[in-house]
C-alpha cells in the first residue's frame, strides 16, 4: 500500500527551456497552455509538489524590481511577456488549484551560464555591479557567478529571495547545487577570489584556510535566507539539492567528485545549525557500482534523521537506466523509514512517459494521492478547522453537479491550504474513521471539485472532506454525504441529418457531474468511433466522421458513485459527401504528356470538388502547383518540367451544402525521363 504521506516532487527547469517554456519564442497564451498541460501530467502521475525555476541566471520569471526578465521567457533579456502575465503567479495559481505545493527554485550565484550567449539587459547584475562578478573562461566552462565572499552579494541574494517570499504565495524556497563552480572551472586552482579572501576573512582565518572560508561564505548565506524566511513567513519551507556525494569515501567505497572540497558545499553544517528544512541530494546514479544509489541513500538518510530534518531523494531519468531502475530506487527510498519522499529531474519526462515510469507510478506506486509529510518544527498556529457546508450540488443551472464547500469558520486564524476528499464504501461507524490512502479520492486547492466517477458503479458511496494547512496538518472530517449513481439522461438530437461539424446534446441531470458519450458505426456499438468520458457539459462537438454514412450514438450520466446505464441508441446521418475515389492518373503512373487528365468518382451528393496537385505529399503551401474548385469530376492540368521533383502528388475533396468530405487518398505520378 502506498503511504498516505510522502513528498512527490518534480523539478520544472526553465533554463535553456529544458521543461518550460517549450521555446522562448512561444507567445504567452501557448506558454500558459503548455504549463497547464505539464502540471496536469504531473498531477495525474501523483506528484504533489513542484520546484519551479524562477531565477536561472540572476534574472526573473516573475515581476522583479531587482533583476531583468529572463531571456528564456521571451528571447530577449529584460523583455516582459506581451501580452503581459506573471509566470510565477500563474504557476502558483495553477499548482494550488491541483492541490500541489510550489517551491520557488533559485540559482543563488549563477549570473551567466554561457558568456556571450545572448545580450544582457542594462540592469543585469553583471553590468550593474561588475565588481561583484567572478568570470571563468578557461576550457570547459565559460560562465560568470556572483562572488560569494562579498557581504553585499549575500545581502543582494537574500533581498532577491525575500522579495519573492513576501510578494508571492509560494510554499517553499529551493536552491540547487550551483554555489562555487564545478571542477572544470576549479576556483581553487585559479584563485580568482584571493583578493576577496584577503579583504573579507572571517575571524582569524589564515591564507591556508581559503577553502574553509569559501564554505563558510555559503553557510552564512544559508543562515541569512533561513532566518529571513522564518521571520517573515514561518510556514515557507527552505531546502537545497546538493551534489549527491558529500565526501569521497563517505560512505565507504563511494568514489566520485568530493563536493566538500571541490565546490565548497557543506550540507552537514546546514543540517547541524538547522538552516534547512530538507535536503534533496542529487543521487543521479544506478544501484550498485562506485556511486551506489542505495549506499548514498542510506548515508544521507542517517544524516538528515540525526538532525530531525527531511530527506527528499533526487532522481534522474538516466539515459542508460533500464525501466526497472527508478521503480527499484523508489522502493529503496520507501524501505528506508528515515526518508520522506522523492524528487525527479525533470518534469517533462512524466508527460513523455520516459522509461515507462509515468504509466508505472500512476498504476502502482502513486495510484493513490499522498499528502506531503508534516514538519513538526514548523507547526504554526492551531490545527485547521473542518470545512463548512460540504455538499454535492449544481453551482448554477448551466453547470453539472460537483462537490462544493466553504472555508473553515475561523478563517482569520486558520491556515487552511488544501482539502482532502475521502471516499468510503460503507457508512462510517463514527465521525473519525481510519483515513487510509485507498480512501483518498482527491487533493485539491479550490472550494469545489468536479469528481470522476468511481472505478466501479456502486449502489451508494459515502464522502467526507478535511482541510489541510501549509504544514500538512489535517482537520477533523466534515459531515458525510451519501451519493448514489445518476439516472439515465435523455438525448435531445437523434435521427438527424448532420453537417461536417455538429453538436450532440442531452439533458442535464441534477445528480450528474459528468457524462459518457459513445459514437459507433453500428447499433450494437461494437465498432466504436468515439468514446469520451468525463464531459462536464450537456453537449459534445463532433467532427471528422466519414460523409454520407449512418452512425449511432448514446449517452450515460456519471457521478462519484459511478455511471448510469447508456440511453437508447440515436441515429444520425452525415449528409455531407464521402471522400471521392481517384481514377486517373493511377497511383505510381509514369507518362510523357505535359497535359494530364485528372479524373475521380464522386461519392454521395457532391456539388463541388477541390483538386490539389503538388510537388510534395505534405501539400505544404509552397509545394502546391494547382489548387482549384470545380463542379466537374475531371480536369486537364499542365504539369511543368521539373527535374528536381521526383514525384508529383494529387488529391481531391468534395463539398455540398452540408459541408466538406475528407480528402481522398493521395496518388503520385511521374513524368517519363525524370530522375528516379
N, C-alpha and C positions, 0 to 999 in steps of 0.2 A: 504494500500500500504506500503510495507517495505520501510524504509528510504534509501536515497541514500548514506548517510554517517553513519557508525556505526562500532564500533570496535567489531569484532567477533573473539575471541581468544580461544586457547586451550593449556593446559599445556602438554608437552611431557616429562614425567618423566623417567629418566634413572636409578635412584637409585632403587636397587632391581629388575631391569628390569621390572618396572611397565608397561611402554608403549613400550620401545625400549631400547636396542635390545631385541629380543624375549628371548634369553638366552645368557649368556656371552661366551658360547662355540661356538656360531654360527660363521662361517667364514665371513670375510669381505664382500664377494660378496652377501651372504644372508642378512647381516645387511643392505647393501645398497638397495637391492631389497625391504626388509621389510619397510625401511624408505620411499622409493618412494611410496609404496602402502599405507602407513599411510598418507602421505601428499596428495596423490590422493583422499583418502576418505574424508579428511578434506576439500580439495578444492571443491569436489562435493557437500559437505554439505553447502558451503558458507562461511567457515572460511577464514578470511583474514590475520590472524597473529598467530604465534606460539611462545610459550615460551619454548625454548629448553634447558633442564637442562645440563649444561656443567661442573658444579663443585659441585657434591653432597656431598663429604666428603674431602675437601681440596685435591682434585685430579682433573684430567682433562680428558675431552673427546675431546681434541684438543692437538696440539703440544705445550707443555709448557716448558719453561726453569726454572720455579719455582716449579712446582708440578708434581707428577708422573701420568702416565696414570691410568685411573680408573679401578678398579677391575671389575666393571660392564660391561666393554667393552671386556675384554679378559679373565677374570677368574683369573688373576694374576696382582696385583697392580704393576705398573711400566713397564708392558709389552705392547709394541706398537702393533697395528694391523699388521698381517702378512698374505698376502702381505699388504704393508703399504697403508693407506689412512688416511686423517684427517677428522673425523666425523663432526666436526663443519663446516669446509669449505664445505664439501659435502652437509650438511643440508642447509647452506646458499644458495648455488647454486640452489638446488632443490626447496627451498621455493621461491626464487626470480623468477625462471622460471614460477612458478604458480601465480606470482603477489602477493605473501604473504610476510608480514613482518616477520623477525626472530629476536626475542629478546633473548639474551643470559641470561640464568637463573642461578644465583649463589646462593649457600648457604653460607652466609658470614662467619659464625663462626663454623659450624659443622665440626669436624675433624674426628670423628669415631662414626658412628651411633650405632654400637653394638661392644663393646670392645672385641677383640679377634675373631671376625667372620672370618677374613682371615689375613694372614701375611701382614704387612705394608712394603712398599718399603723403602730402606735406606734413600732416600731423602724426605720422607713424613715429614710434619712439626712436627708431634708427636715425631719423632726420632731426627729430626734436631734441634728442639727448645722445648725440654720438659718443659723449664721454662715458656713457653707461654700457657701451657695447664691447663685447669680445668677438672678434672675427676669426674664422678658421677657413682658410682657402687651400690648405695643402691637399694632396691627392686623397680622394676617398670621402671628402666631406666639406662642401662649400656652404658654410652656414654662419649665421650670427646669433648670439644669445645675449640676453641681459647679464651683466656681471653680478653674480650672486653675492660677491663680497662687499658691495657698496650698500651701506644702510639705506640710502634713498631709493635704491632699486627694490629692496624688500618692502619699504613703505609704499612704493608705487604699486607693486603686485598686490599687496594687501588691499590697497584702495580700490583697485580694479575689481577684485573678487568681491569685496564688500558692497560695492555699488550694485552688483547683481543680486547679492543676498538681500539687500534692503528693498530693491525695487521689483523683484520677481518672486513669484510663489513657488520657488524651487524646493525640492525635498533634500537635496544634498549638494555638496561641492566635492568635485573629484579631480585629483591630479594624476597625470601619468608619470612615467619614469624619466622624462626629459628634464633633468636638472643640469648637472655638468655634462659635457659632451661624451659620447661613446668613444672607445679607444682609437678608432681611426682618425679622431681629432684629439689625441690624448693631451689634455691640458697639463698633465704632469710633465710631459716631455717638452712642450712648448713654453710653459711657464708664462703665458700671456698675462696672467693676473699677479705677477710677482710684485709690481708696484702697488697694486691694490692691497696685497697682503702686508707690505711694509707700512702702509698708511692705516690700515684698519685691523691690525692684530687684535685678537681677543685676549685680554688679560696679559699674562706673562709669556704668551706664545713665542717660541723662538723660530728662527728661519727653518729649522728641520721639521717643524710641525705644520707645514703648509697644508698637508693632506687633512690633518685634524681640523684645521681652520676652515677648509672647504666644507667638510661635513657639518661643522657647526653652523656655517652660513645657512645651509639648508634647514638644519634643526631650528634655527631662530625663526626662519620664515614659517615653518610648520606651526610653531607655538603661536606666532602672531596671528595666523589665519584661524587656528582653532579658538584662541581666546576671543578674537573679534566676533566670530560666529556665535560663540556661546553667550556673549554679552548682548547680541542683537536678536538672534532667533535661535534659542537653545534647542529647538526641535530639529534644526537642519543638521544633517549628518555630514561628516568630513572623512574622506578616505583617500588612499593612494594605491596605485597599482605599480609596485616596484618591480624591477627585474627579478626573475624567478630564482636566481642563485645569489644568496647573501654573501657568502664567503666560499671560495674554492675549498672543497673538502668538508663542507657542512651541508648536509650530513655526510658521514663517512662514505667515500667512494665517488662523490659527486665532483665532476670536472666541468670547467667552463669559465666564463668571464667572472671575475671577482668584483661584484658591484660596489662593495665597500671600498676597495682600493682604486677601482678604475673610474667610477662615475660619482664616487663620494656620497653614496646614499647609505643611511644607517636606519633602516626601518625598526630595528630593535630599540633604538633610542626613542623613536616616536611612540612605540608601544609603552616603553618604560615611563615616559613622562606624560602619557595619556593625551597626546596631541592629535591622535587619530581615533576615530570610532571603528574603523575597519581597515584591513589590508586586502588587496586583491593581487597577490603576486602572479606574474605572468608565467605560468607553468606551461610553456609552449612546446613541450617535448612529449615523446611517447612513454608508455610504461616500459621500464627496463632500460638498460644501457647506462652511459656515463652521466646522463641528465635524467635519471629515472623519475618519472612523474610521481609515482607512489612514495618514494623516499622523500622527495621535496614536499609533497602534500603533508605528510605526517610531521615533518620538521616544522613547517610553517604553522600547522595546527597547534603544535605544542607551544610555540612562541606566543601566539595570539591568546590561547587559553590561559597561559600563565599570567597574562596582564588583563584578563577578563575583557577582551575585545573580540570583534567578529572577524572571521576569515571567509571571504568570498573568492573562490579559486578562479583564476583567469585561464580560460581555454582558448585555443585557436583551431580553426578549420584547416589543419595542416595538409599541404599538397600530397605528402607521402603517407598520410594516415589511411588506414583501412576504415571501412564502415563500422567496424567493431570498436575502434579506438575511443571515440568520445563517449559512447554509452558505457564502456568499461571504466573510463575516468570518472564519469558521473557516479557510477556505482561505488567507486572507492571513496569519493567525497562523502556520500551518504553513510557509508560504513564507518567513516571516522566521525565520531559524535562531537568532535571539537570544531568541526567546520560547519558553517551555516548556509552555504549555497555556492552558486556558480555564476560566472560572467563570461560571455562569449565574444570573441573578436572574429568577425564583426557581424552587424545586424543583417546585412544583405544576404547572408548565407541561409537565413531562415526562409526568406522569400524564394531563394533559389533551390531550397532543399538539398544543399550541398552534403555529400556523403549520406544522403537519405536521412539526415538527422532530424530535420523538421517533422517529417512524417512519423518517425520513430517516437519522438517525445510526445507528440500530440496523442498518439495511440497508447503510449505506455507510461514513461517516466513522468510526464507532465499532464496526464489525462485529466487530472482534477486541478482547479485553480489553487494557488497557495498564497497565504499571507506572508509578507516579509517578517523575519524574526524580530522580536522585541529587543531593544537595547535598554536594559534595566537602569543604566546610569544616566539615561536621557529622559526618563519619565518626567513629564511636565504637567502639573495640574491634575484635577480629578479624572477618573475614568469617564469616557464619553457616555452620555445618556442614550437610551434606546430611541430609534426613530419614532415619529408620531404619524398617525393617520395612514398606516400602511394598508393599501387596498389594491384590488385588481379591477380596473375600470377604463373606460374611454375618456381621455382628457377633453375631447370635444366630439361633435357629431361627425366630423370628417376623418377622424383617426380611428385606428384599431385599439383594442384593449391592451393594457400593459400594467405593470406594477408601478404604483405611484406612492409617494410618501412625503413627509415634511421633515425638516431638520429637527434635531432634539430641542427640547423646550428651553434649556439654559444655553442658548447659542453664544452669549457673550463670554461665558467661561468654558464652553465646550470646544474641544479640539478635534471634532469630527472631520475626517478627511475623505473616507470612502465607506462603502457599505458592502456587506456580505449577504447574499441571498442564499438561504438554505432550502433544501427540498427533502421531504420525508415521505416514505410510502405509507406510513400509518400515523394516526393521530398521536402526538406525543403524550406520554403519561403525566408529565409535569411541565412547568414553564421553562425548565432549563435542561433539555435533553442533551445527550452527548453530541458534539458537533464534529463529526468525522470529516476527513477530506472528501469522502464519497458523497457526503450530503451537501457540499458546496456546489451551488448551481452557477453562481457568477460573482465576480467582484466588479464594482462599478463606482464611478466618482460622481454620478449625477443624482437627481432626485426622481428619476424614473428609469425603468428598464423594460425594453421590449424583448421578451424571452423567446428562445427557440423551444419547439415542442419537446416533451420528454422523449427519450430514445424509444420507449415502448409505451403505447397507449395504456392508461390505467383508468379504472373506474373513478378514482379520485386520488389527488396528491395534496400534501399539506406544505405550506410555505411560510417562512418567517424571515425576518430581516434583523441584522445587527449593524451597529455603527462602529467604525474603527478610527482611532486617532492617528496622528502623524507617526507615532512610535509603534503602531501595530497593536495597540491595546484595544480590546473588544468590549462592547457594551453587552447588557442583557438583551435577550431576544424580544422582538415586538410580539404582538398578538399573532395568532395563527390564522391563515387563510386556507380554506378548503376549495380546491379547483377541480372541476370535472370537465371532460372533453366537450368541445362545442358540438352543436348540431350541424346538419349538412346545409351548406349555403346554396342559394338558388342562383343559377346562371341567368344573365339578362339578355345575352345576344347569341342565340343558337340558330341554326337553319338559315344562314345568311350567305349572300354573295359578298365577298370581301376584296378590297384593293390590296396592293402590294405591301402596304403598311397599315395596320389597323389595331384596335384595342379589344381584347376580351374583357368583359365586365361581369361582375357578380354583386350580390348584396353584401353589405357589411353586417356582421352579426355582433351583438353587444358582448358576447362571451369569447369572441375570437381575437387572437393577437396577430396571426399571420395566416397566409393561405398557400395552398399547394396546387399548382396548375400543371396538367399534362396535355400535350398535343400529340396525336398519333395518326398514322395513315390507315388505321382500321378501328372498328368499333370495339374490338376486344383489347385494344391498347397493347398489342404485342410488338408493334413497330413504333416505338416512341420517337418522336421528332424533337420535342422539347419537354423538359421535366424540371420545373422551377419550384423550389420550396422557399419558405420564409418571406413571402411577399407581403409587405406591410401596407397594402393598399387594396382598393376594390377594382383594380384593372391591371392588365399586363399588355404592354406594347409588343406586337408580333411583327416580324419582318423576316424575309429570307426563305419563305416557303416556295415550293415549286408552283408555277402557274397552271391554271386550267385543271385543277385536281381537287378531289374531295378529301377533307380532313375531319377529325373528331377531336373534341376537347372536353375536359371535365375539371371540376374544382372541388377541393376539400378544405375545410377550415382547421386551423391549428391553435392550440394554446398550451400553457405549461403542462397540462395533464396529458397531452397527446393530440392526435389527429382524428377528425371525424371520418366517416366513410366518404368516398367520392360521390358526387351527384351524378345524375343521369347524363350519358354522353350527349353532346350537342354537335350537330353537323355544321360545317362551313365549307364553302366552295370558293376557291381562289379564281376570280373572274378575269384576272389578267392573263396574258398568253404564257404558254410554256416556252422554254428556250428553243430557237429554231435548230433544225438539223442541217449541217453543212453538206453540200453535194460536190461542187467543183469550184476551184481545183482541189483534188483529193489530198489528204494528208500525205506529205512526202513527195508530191508531184514535182517533176523536173521538166521544163519546157523552154522553147526558144522565143516565143512571141512576147512583144512589148505590151500588146493589148491583151489583158487577161479577163476572161469572163468569170465572174463570181456568181454562184447560184446556190440557193438554200431553200429548204422546205419549211413553211410556216407551220406552227402548231397552235391550235386554239384560234380565237378570234383576234388575230393580229391586224392592226390598221397601219402601222408604220414599222420600219426597220432601221437600225443604226449599224452601219458597216464600218469596221476599222481595219486598216492594213498598216503594218508596222515592220520596222527592222529588228525589233526585239520582242520576245514573247511576254515581256512585262507590260508592254504597251505604255511605257512611260511617255509623257507628252513629247519629249524631244525626239522620240523614235517613230512617232506616228506619221505615215505618209498620206493616208486617206482617212477621213472621219466625216461621214456623210449620213444624212437621214433621207429615206426614200419610201415610197409606197409599194414599189415592186419588190419581188423576191429575187432579182438578179441585177447585175450592173457590170459594165465594162470599165476597167481601170487601167491606166497606163502605168506600167511598172518601170521605174527608172533603171538605167545601167548603174550598177553599184557593186564593184568588185570587192568592196570591203564588207559587204553584207553576205554572210554565209547562207542565211535563210531569210525569207520574208514570212510574216505571220498574219493570219486574218481571223476575225470572229464577228458574230452578229448577235444583236439582241432585238426583241420585238416589243411593241407597245400598243396599248389600246386605252380607252377612257378610264380603265381600272388601274392602270399602272404598267410597269416595265417587267419583262421576264428577266431571268438570269441571263448572263452571257452564254453563248453557245460554247462548245468545245473550241479549242484553238487548233487550227490546222496550219501547217507550214508548207511552203513551196520554194523552189529554187529555179533560177534561170540557167539554162544549159551553158556550160563553158565557164561558170563562175567557180571561184576557188572553193574546194571542198574543205 
